[in-house]
Amino acid sequence: MALELSLLVWSVVLLFVHIGSQGVLLTREHGSRYNAGPRDEERAPGMFGGRAERALRNFLETWPAFIALALVCGVTGTSNGLTQTGAALYLGFRLVYLPLYIFGVTNIRSLAFVGACLGLALMAAGLLLF
């Protein structure tokens, strides 16, 4: 299996880490009864739950591009140094983005986002140039 496809599978694990973090933090802030219930009365998330929620939304903004690029690599057999490096950068930076966001590390968090986007750009370049 191409490295890009393996990293795509790991990105699904990261998705569940995002969802789990958000769930755990919201449960801690509002209690399990509220979080497991129908949430008829909407409550604003607390600081950490809100950050986890926003980090998840941010992940979901770039993840479709990663999915598409990784699948194109796999389907076309176009796995090369640029696509592999780009996929590794994307997943690595997205992995560190979550704790940086939850703990409020602003500037480095923004660099992690840019690094992940650079990874996507490298993947696209590797597909377009080779």
MODELLER restraints for C-alpha pairs under 7 A, 6 or more apart:
rsr = mdl.restraints
at = mdl.atoms
rsr.add(forms.Gaussian(group=physical.xy_distance, feature=features.Distance(at['CA:2:A'], at['CA:74:A']), mean=6.26, stdev=0.5))
rsr.add(forms.Gaussian(group=physical.xy_distance, feature=features.Distance(at['CA:2:A'], at['CA:79:A']), mean=6.66, stdev=0.5))
rsr.add(forms.Gaussian(group=physical.xy_distance, feature=features.Distance(at['CA:3:A'], at['CA:84:A']), mean=6.32, stdev=0.5))
rsr.add(forms.Gaussian(group=physical.xy_distance, feature=features.Distance(at['CA:4:A'], at['CA:70:A']), mean=5.19, stdev=0.5))
rsr.add(forms.Gaussian(group=physical.xy_distance, feature=features.Distance(at['CA:4:A'], at['CA:73:A']), mean=6.91, stdev=0.5))
rsr.add(forms.Gaussian(group=physical.xy_distance, feature=features.Distance(at['CA:4:A'], at['CA:84:A']), mean=5.97, stdev=0.5))
rsr.add(forms.Gaussian(group=physical.xy_distance, feature=features.Distance(at['CA:4:A'], at['CA:87:A']), mean=5.81, stdev=0.5))
rsr.add(forms.Gaussian(group=physical.xy_distance, feature=features.Distance(at['CA:5:A'], at['CA:70:A']), mean=5.79, stdev=0.5))
rsr.add(forms.Gaussian(group=physical.xy_distance, feature=features.Distance(at['CA:5:A'], at['CA:71:A']), mean=6.83, stdev=0.5))
rsr.add(forms.Gaussian(group=physical.xy_distance, feature=features.Distance(at['CA:5:A'], at['CA:74:A']), mean=6.38, stdev=0.5))
rsr.add(forms.Gaussian(group=physical.xy_distance, feature=features.Distance(at['CA:7:A'], at['CA:87:A']), mean=6.83, stdev=0.5))
rsr.add(forms.Gaussian(group=physical.xy_distance, feature=features.Distance(at['CA:8:A'], at['CA:67:A']), mean=6.56, stdev=0.5))
rsr.add(forms.Gaussian(group=physical.xy_distance, feature=features.Distance(at['CA:8:A'], at['CA:70:A']), mean=6.57, stdev=0.5))
rsr.add(forms.Gaussian(group=physical.xy_distance, feature=features.Distance(at['CA:11:A'], at['CA:91:A']), mean=6.59, stdev=0.5))
rsr.add(forms.Gaussian(group=physical.xy_distance, feature=features.Distance(at['CA:18:A'], at['CA:56:A']), mean=5.70, stdev=0.5))
rsr.add(forms.Gaussian(group=physical.xy_distance, feature=features.Distance(at['CA:21:A'], at['CA:52:A']), mean=6.53, stdev=0.5))
rsr.add(forms.Gaussian(group=physical.xy_distance, feature=features.Distance(at['CA:22:A'], at['CA:49:A']), mean=5.79, stdev=0.5))
rsr.add(forms.Gaussian(group=physical.xy_distance, feature=features.Distance(at['CA:22:A'], at['CA:52:A']), mean=4.99, stdev=0.5))
rsr.add(forms.Gaussian(group=physical.xy_distance, feature=features.Distance(at['CA:22:A'], at['CA:53:A']), mean=5.78, stdev=0.5))
rsr.add(forms.Gaussian(group=physical.xy_distance, feature=features.Distance(at['CA:25:A'], at['CA:48:A']), mean=6.46, stdev=0.5))
rsr.add(forms.Gaussian(group=physical.xy_distance, feature=features.Distance(at['CA:25:A'], at['CA:49:A']), mean=4.88, stdev=0.5))
rsr.add(forms.Gaussian(group=physical.xy_distance, feature=features.Distance(at['CA:26:A'], at['CA:45:A']), mean=6.50, stdev=0.5))
rsr.add(forms.Gaussian(group=physical.xy_distance, feature=features.Distance(at['CA:26:A'], at['CA:49:A']), mean=5.01, stdev=0.5))
rsr.add(forms.Gaussian(group=physical.xy_distance, feature=features.Distance(at['CA:27:A'], at['CA:35:A']), mean=5.68, stdev=0.5))
rsr.add(forms.Gaussian(group=physical.xy_distance, feature=features.Distance(at['CA:29:A'], at['CA:46:A']), mean=6.26, stdev=0.5))
rsr.add(forms.Gaussian(group=physical.xy_distance, feature=features.Distance(at['CA:48:A'], at['CA:102:A']), mean=5.84, stdev=0.5))
rsr.add(forms.Gaussian(group=physical.xy_distance, feature=features.Distance(at['CA:51:A'], at['CA:101:A']), mean=6.31, stdev=0.5))
rsr.add(forms.Gaussian(group=physical.xy_distance, feature=features.Distance(at['CA:51:A'], at['CA:102:A']), mean=5.25, stdev=0.5))
rsr.add(forms.Gaussian(group=physical.xy_distance, feature=features.Distance(at['CA:52:A'], at['CA:102:A']), mean=5.81, stdev=0.5))
rsr.add(forms.Gaussian(group=physical.xy_distance, feature=features.Distance(at['CA:55:A'], at['CA:98:A']), mean=6.12, stdev=0.5))
rsr.add(forms.Gaussian(group=physical.xy_distance, feature=features.Distance(at['CA:55:A'], at['CA:101:A']), mean=6.45, stdev=0.5))
rsr.add(forms.Gaussian(group=physical.xy_distance, feature=features.Distance(at['CA:66:A'], at['CA:120:A']), mean=6.48, stdev=0.5))
rsr.add(forms.Gaussian(group=physical.xy_distance, feature=features.Distance(at['CA:69:A'], at['CA:123:A']), mean=6.64, stdev=0.5))
rsr.add(forms.Gaussian(group=physical.xy_distance, feature=features.Distance(at['CA:69:A'], at['CA:124:A']), mean=6.78, stdev=0.5))
rsr.add(forms.Gaussian(group=physical.xy_distance, feature=features.Distance(at['CA:73:A'], at['CA:79:A']), mean=5.53, stdev=0.5))
rsr.add(forms.Gaussian(group=physical.xy_distance, feature=features.Distance(at['CA:78:A'], at['CA:127:A']), mean=6.55, stdev=0.5))
rsr.add(forms.Gaussian(group=physical.xy_distance, feature=features.Distance(at['CA:80:A'], at['CA:126:A']), mean=6.75, stdev=0.5))
rsr.add(forms.Gaussian(group=physical.xy_distance, feature=features.Distance(at['CA:82:A'], at['CA:122:A']), mean=5.56, stdev=0.5))
rsr.add(forms.Gaussian(group=physical.xy_distance, feature=features.Distance(at['CA:82:A'], at['CA:123:A']), mean=5.92, stdev=0.5))
rsr.add(forms.Gaussian(group=physical.xy_distance, feature=features.Distance(at['CA:82:A'], at['CA:126:A']), mean=4.87, stdev=0.5))
rsr.add(forms.Gaussian(group=physical.xy_distance, feature=features.Distance(at['CA:83:A'], at['CA:122:A']), mean=6.10, stdev=0.5))
rsr.add(forms.Gaussian(group=physical.xy_distance, feature=features.Distance(at['CA:83:A'], at['CA:123:A']), mean=4.02, stdev=0.5))
rsr.add(forms.Gaussian(group=physical.xy_distance, feature=features.Distance(at['CA:83:A'], at['CA:126:A']), mean=5.09, stdev=0.5))
rsr.add(forms.Gaussian(group=physical.xy_distance, feature=features.Distance(at['CA:83:A'], at['CA:127:A']), mean=6.98, stdev=0.5))
rsr.add(forms.Gaussian(group=physical.xy_distance, feature=features.Distance(at['CA:86:A'], at['CA:119:A']), mean=3.75, stdev=0.5))
rsr.add(forms.Gaussian(group=physical.xy_distance, feature=features.Distance(at['CA:86:A'], at['CA:120:A']), mean=5.83, stdev=0.5))
rsr.add(forms.Gaussian(group=physical.xy_distance, feature=features.Distance(at['CA:86:A'], at['CA:122:A']), mean=4.83, stdev=0.5))
rsr.add(forms.Gaussian(group=physical.xy_distance, feature=features.Distance(at['CA:86:A'], at['CA:123:A']), mean=4.92, stdev=0.5))
rsr.add(forms.Gaussian(group=physical.xy_distance, feature=features.Distance(at['CA:87:A'], at['CA:119:A']), mean=5.91, stdev=0.5))
rsr.add(forms.Gaussian(group=physical.xy_distance, feature=features.Distance(at['CA:87:A'], at['CA:120:A']), mean=6.91, stdev=0.5))
rsr.add(forms.Gaussian(group=physical.xy_distance, feature=features.Distance(at['CA:87:A'], at['CA:123:A']), mean=6.49, stdev=0.5))
rsr.add(forms.Gaussian(group=physical.xy_distance, feature=features.Distance(at['CA:89:A'], at['CA:115:A']), mean=6.78, stdev=0.5))
rsr.add(forms.Gaussian(group=physical.xy_distance, feature=features.Distance(at['CA:89:A'], at['CA:116:A']), mean=5.96, stdev=0.5))
rsr.add(forms.Gaussian(group=physical.xy_distance, feature=features.Distance(at['CA:89:A'], at['CA:119:A']), mean=4.97, stdev=0.5))
rsr.add(forms.Gaussian(group=physical.xy_distance, feature=features.Distance(at['CA:90:A'], at['CA:115:A']), mean=6.91, stdev=0.5))
rsr.add(forms.Gaussian(group=physical.xy_distance, feature=features.Distance(at['CA:90:A'], at['CA:116:A']), mean=4.03, stdev=0.5))
rsr.add(forms.Gaussian(group=physical.xy_distance, feature=features.Distance(at['CA:90:A'], at['CA:117:A']), mean=6.77, stdev=0.5))
rsr.add(forms.Gaussian(group=physical.xy_distance, feature=features.Distance(at['CA:90:A'], at['CA:119:A']), mean=4.69, stdev=0.5))
rsr.add(forms.Gaussian(group=physical.xy_distance, feature=features.Distance(at['CA:90:A'], at['CA:120:A']), mean=6.36, stdev=0.5))
rsr.add(forms.Gaussian(group=physical.xy_distance, feature=features.Distance(at['CA:93:A'], at['CA:112:A']), mean=5.11, stdev=0.5))
rsr.add(forms.Gaussian(group=physical.xy_distance, feature=features.Distance(at['CA:93:A'], at['CA:113:A']), mean=6.85, stdev=0.5))
rsr.add(forms.Gaussian(group=physical.xy_distance, feature=features.Distance(at['CA:93:A'], at['CA:115:A']), mean=6.08, stdev=0.5))
rsr.add(forms.Gaussian(group=physical.xy_distance, feature=features.Distance(at['CA:93:A'], at['CA:116:A']), mean=5.23, stdev=0.5))
rsr.add(forms.Gaussian(group=physical.xy_distance, feature=features.Distance(at['CA:94:A'], at['CA:112:A']), mean=6.96, stdev=0.5))
rsr.add(forms.Gaussian(group=physical.xy_distance, feature=features.Distance(at['CA:94:A'], at['CA:116:A']), mean=6.18, stdev=0.5))
rsr.add(forms.Gaussian(group=physical.xy_distance, feature=features.Distance(at['CA:97:A'], at['CA:109:A']), mean=5.75, stdev=0.5))
rsr.add(forms.Gaussian(group=physical.xy_distance, feature=features.Distance(at['CA:97:A'], at['CA:112:A']), mean=5.79, stdev=0.5))
rsr.add(forms.Gaussian(group=physical.xy_distance, feature=features.Distance(at['CA:97:A'], at['CA:113:A']), mean=6.87, stdev=0.5))
rsr.add(forms.Gaussian(group=physical.xy_distance, feature=features.Distance(at['CA:100:A'], at['CA:109:A']), mean=5.44, stdev=0.5))
rsr.add(forms.Gaussian(group=physical.xy_distance, feature=features.Distance(at['CA:101:A'], at['CA:109:A']), mean=6.21, stdev=0.5))
